[in-house]
Amino acid sequence: MSKRHMGSSIDDFLKEEGIREDTQAQAIKEVVAWQLAEAMKTQHISKNKMATLLKTSRSQVDRLLDPKNNIALSSLQRAAAMVGRRVSIELV
């Protein structure tokens, strides 16, 4: 068993493997999709209702809630507004 990464952080490991950026992007998508789904659940907004509010199809809402998909920032902003939230992006 190799102890090559013993003691290094997960961030160091991901950098060494060349997958840090992809992993971070996927994690962000997972969290945002979860937050949107939770806000919908809290406010009793079904996928069909969200589709109506967004003036789109139910399948588009499914894509919006699936972190495997890339979505436009404008779509995310519209969906967030429907559940009383906003999107905040910052460089740190």
LINPEBEL-V792857 format. One record per residue. RES is the residue in one letter. PHI is phi in degrees with one decimal (* if undefined). Layout:
# LINPEBEL-V792857
RES;PHI / RES;PHI
This chain:
# LINPEBEL-V792857
M;* / S;-83.5 / K;-111.1 / R;-53.5 / H;-101.3 / M;-60.4 / G;90.9 / S;-87.1 / S;-78.5 / I;-62.8 / D;-61.8 / D;-62.6 / F;-60.2 / L;-63.2 / K;-62.9 / E;-59.6 / E;-80.7 / G;74.4 / I;-125.0 / R;-60.4 / E;-62.7 / D;-62.4 / T;-66.6 / Q;-63.7 / A;-61.1 / Q;-65.5 / A;-62.7 / I;-62.8 / K;-62.1 / E;-62.3 / V;-66.2 / V;-63.4 / A;-61.8 / W;-64.4 / Q;-61.3 / L;-65.5 / A;-62.2 / E;-65.8 / A;-63.8 / M;-62.3 / K;-63.8 / T;-59.4 / Q;-94.9 / H;56.0 / I;-104.2 / S;-75.8 / K;-62.4 / N;-63.7 / K;-64.6 / M;-62.0 / A;-59.8 / T;-63.7 / L;-60.7 / L;-86.1 / K;55.7 / T;-142.7 / S;-91.5 / R;-62.6 / S;-65.4 / Q;-68.1 / V;-65.4 / D;-58.0 / R;-64.3 / L;-62.0 / L;-88.2 / D;-98.7 / P;-66.2 / K;-74.9 / N;-94.3 / N;-89.9 / I;-125.1 / A;-72.6 / L;-58.3 / S;-63.2 / S;-66.1 / L;-64.2 / Q;-63.5 / R;-63.5 / A;-64.4 / A;-60.6 / A;-62.4 / M;-67.2 / V;-109.5 / G;74.2 / R;-116.5 / R;-138.6 / V;-96.0 / S;-127.9 / I;-123.9 / E;-143.7 / L;-96.3 / V;-126.5
